[in-house]
Amino acid sequence: MPRKETTKPSNWIEKYADSLFGYAVSRVSDRETAKDLVQETFLSALQNLTSFRGDSSERTWLFSIIKNNIVDHYRKSAADKTVSFSNIDSSSDLDSYFADDGEWKESAAPINWSDSGRDDFRSKEFQEALQKCLAKLTSQCRAVFSLKHFDELESDEICKELAISPSNYWVIMHRAKLVLRRCIEKNWIQA
């Protein structure tokens, strides 16, 4: 029989606050929101301490709580169902990417990132550029992109969590990727 872990709330901040904060800020791209999510996680864990059976580690339990808190945050911030890119870059005319036949316009074709000599996507410099670019997305776009590519949820789960249609999901994802690509090329590849 596996040993049941006992939890010690008095140690949570010292043991888990930094890793929970790092996880949250990588998902929401806002330090203050991430701090709030960590606090909510600790509060929720404390309120539900009696339900912790010890089948998983304290760390695993706390991370499952913060993941749920992040999804709740996305759900609340996605209440505005409209996707606006006016706050990202006024020169980002999404129609300027493709020709009438659906092919890339030569001037907008993706740069081959590996040819740029900057192909270490695990580097701190790239991660900072990615976070900067994610922060420029609307909360709904950031939520869809993060849930798909960071939390690896399936598209139907994301649609259910954020109460959006599958077609809206694909439009949001497509636009988020285009905007992120342009931002990363501008702030990392060409920087």
Secondary structure, 3 states (H helix, E strand, C coil): CCCCCCCCHHHHHHHHHHHHHHHHHHHHCCHHHHHHHHHHHHHHHHHCHHHCCCCCCHHHHHHHHHHHHHHHHHHHHCCCCCCCCCCCCCCCCHHHHECCCCCECHHHCCCCHHHHCCCCCCCHHHHHHHHHHHHHCCHHHHHHHHHHHCCCCCHHHHHHHHCCCHHHHHHHHHHHHHHHHHHHHHHHHCC
